[in-house]
Amino acid sequence: MFTAYRAATALVDTAAAEHQYLTAARNAIKAGKDGLILHMECPECDRVPSGRDGDPHVTVMTTSGFPVVVIGCEGYWVVNPAAVGVGHLAPNWEA
């Protein structure tokens, strides 16, 4: 079972936290960091994001050119924040 973490449950400044998370996740994915669990499908809806305007998913391209979901369609963080160095932003995140 997949349980992601929604930043809004623990942080007042969610926009800043989400920006830090996205930056860290993007950098780790682009660097090909070992040990990351990546999803090409959204674990919340089990769909592959379309990438079109209005798609609620946030994706990052891997070094091999495949998009992976970093924020799901319901707004949950998909990549483990601790694995990308920002675990303090989401101490209750679960996979």
C-alpha positions in Angstrom: 0.0 0.0 0.0 1.3 3.4 -0.9 0.9 6.2 1.6 2.5 9.5 0.6 2.8 12.7 2.6 1.0 15.9 2.0 3.1 18.9 3.1 0.1 20.9 4.2 -0.5 18.6 7.1 2.6 19.7 9.0 3.9 23.0 7.6 2.6 26.6 7.7 4.6 27.7 4.7 3.7 24.9 2.3 4.7 26.8 -0.8 8.3 27.2 0.4 8.4 23.6 1.6 7.1 22.3 -1.7 9.6 24.4 -3.6 12.5 22.9 -1.4 11.1 19.4 -1.9 10.8 19.8 -5.7 14.3 21.3 -6.0 15.8 18.5 -3.9 13.8 15.8 -5.8 14.7 17.2 -9.2 18.4 17.5 -8.3 18.5 13.9 -6.9 16.7 12.5 -9.9 18.8 14.4 -12.4 22.0 13.3 -10.6 20.8 9.6 -10.9 21.0 9.2 -7.1 21.0 5.6 -6.1 18.2 4.2 -3.9 15.4 6.4 -5.0 12.0 4.7 -5.6 10.6 6.4 -8.7 7.1 6.0 -10.2 6.2 6.5 -13.8 2.6 6.1 -12.9 0.9 8.2 -10.2 0.5 6.0 -7.1 -2.7 7.9 -6.3 -4.6 7.3 -9.5 -2.5 4.6 -11.2 -2.3 6.6 -14.4 0.7 7.8 -16.4 0.6 11.7 -16.4 -0.2 13.2 -19.7 2.1 16.2 -19.4 -0.6 18.4 -20.9 -1.7 21.8 -19.5 -4.1 21.2 -16.7 -2.6 17.8 -15.7 -2.4 17.9 -11.9 0.7 15.7 -11.7 4.2 17.2 -11.3 6.9 15.2 -13.0 10.6 15.3 -13.5 12.5 13.8 -16.4 15.1 11.2 -15.5 18.6 11.2 -17.1 17.3 8.5 -19.4 14.5 10.7 -20.6 11.5 9.2 -18.8 9.1 11.3 -16.7 8.6 10.3 -13.1 6.0 11.6 -10.7 7.2 13.7 -7.8 3.9 15.1 -6.8 0.7 13.1 -7.4 -2.6 14.2 -8.7 -3.9 14.7 -5.1 -0.9 16.8 -4.1 1.0 14.2 -2.2 4.8 14.0 -2.3 5.7 10.8 -4.1 9.5 10.6 -3.8 10.7 10.1 -0.2 11.9 13.5 1.1 14.5 11.9 3.4 16.0 10.2 0.4 16.6 13.5 -1.4 17.9 15.3 1.7 14.8 17.2 3.0 13.3 14.7 5.4 12.9 17.5 8.0 10.1 19.0 5.7 8.0 15.8 6.1 9.0 13.8 9.2 5.9 11.7 8.9 6.2 10.7 5.3 5.5 7.0 4.6 6.0 4.8 1.6 
